[in-house]
Amino acid sequence: MAINLEIDENLIQEALELGGDRTKRAVVEEALREYVQRRKQLKIIELFGTIEYDDDYDYKQQRQRG
């Protein structure tokens, strides 16, 4: 899918140098991958503290062979 975007040339150049990518397309795709990964991480972090645990659960009991 072709998309035309006007992106700050200095920002693209800096990203090219930092990331070692050869093309602007590679820089944009890598940035999008990192963006998506970060957003997924944030959703996972939001779950912390929302799961209730049974205080009486003994995980060691599950390890014993009967």
C-alpha positions as CSV (number, residue, x, y, z in Angstrom):
1,M,0.0,0.0,0.0
2,A,1.5,3.3,-1.0
3,I,1.2,6.2,1.4
4,N,2.6,9.7,0.8
5,L,3.8,11.3,4.0
6,E,5.6,14.5,4.7
7,I,8.0,13.7,7.5
8,D,10.7,15.9,9.1
9,E,13.8,15.2,7.0
10,N,16.1,15.9,10.0
11,L,14.2,13.3,12.0
12,I,14.4,10.8,9.2
13,Q,18.2,11.4,8.8
14,E,18.8,11.0,12.5
15,A,16.8,7.8,12.6
16,L,18.8,6.5,9.6
17,E,22.1,7.2,11.4
18,L,20.9,5.7,14.8
19,G,19.2,2.7,13.4
20,G,21.7,1.8,10.7
21,D,18.9,1.3,8.2
22,R,19.6,2.0,4.6
23,T,16.2,3.4,3.4
24,K,13.6,5.7,4.7
25,R,11.0,3.0,4.3
26,A,13.0,0.7,6.6
27,V,13.2,3.5,9.2
28,V,9.4,4.1,9.1
29,E,8.6,0.4,9.2
30,E,10.9,-0.1,12.2
31,A,9.4,2.9,13.9
32,L,5.9,1.5,13.4
33,R,7.0,-1.9,14.7
34,E,8.4,-0.3,17.9
35,Y,5.3,1.8,18.3
36,V,3.0,-1.2,18.1
37,Q,5.2,-3.2,20.4
38,R,5.2,-0.4,23.0
39,R,1.5,0.1,22.8
40,K,1.0,-3.7,23.5
41,Q,3.4,-3.5,26.4
42,L,1.4,-0.6,27.9
43,K,-1.8,-2.6,27.6
44,I,-0.2,-5.5,29.5
45,I,1.1,-3.1,32.2
46,E,-2.5,-1.8,32.6
47,L,-3.4,-5.4,33.7
48,F,-1.1,-5.3,36.7
49,G,-3.1,-5.3,39.9
50,T,-6.3,-6.3,38.2
51,I,-5.9,-10.0,38.7
52,E,-7.0,-11.5,42.0
53,Y,-5.1,-14.3,43.5
54,D,-6.2,-16.9,46.0
55,D,-4.0,-16.4,49.1
56,D,-4.5,-20.0,50.1
57,Y,-3.2,-21.4,46.8
58,D,-0.1,-23.6,47.2
59,Y,1.8,-23.7,43.9
60,K,4.3,-26.1,45.5
61,Q,1.6,-28.7,45.9
62,Q,1.1,-28.8,42.1
63,R,4.8,-29.7,41.7
64,Q,4.6,-32.8,43.9
65,R,4.3,-36.1,42.0
66,G,1.7,-38.3,43.4
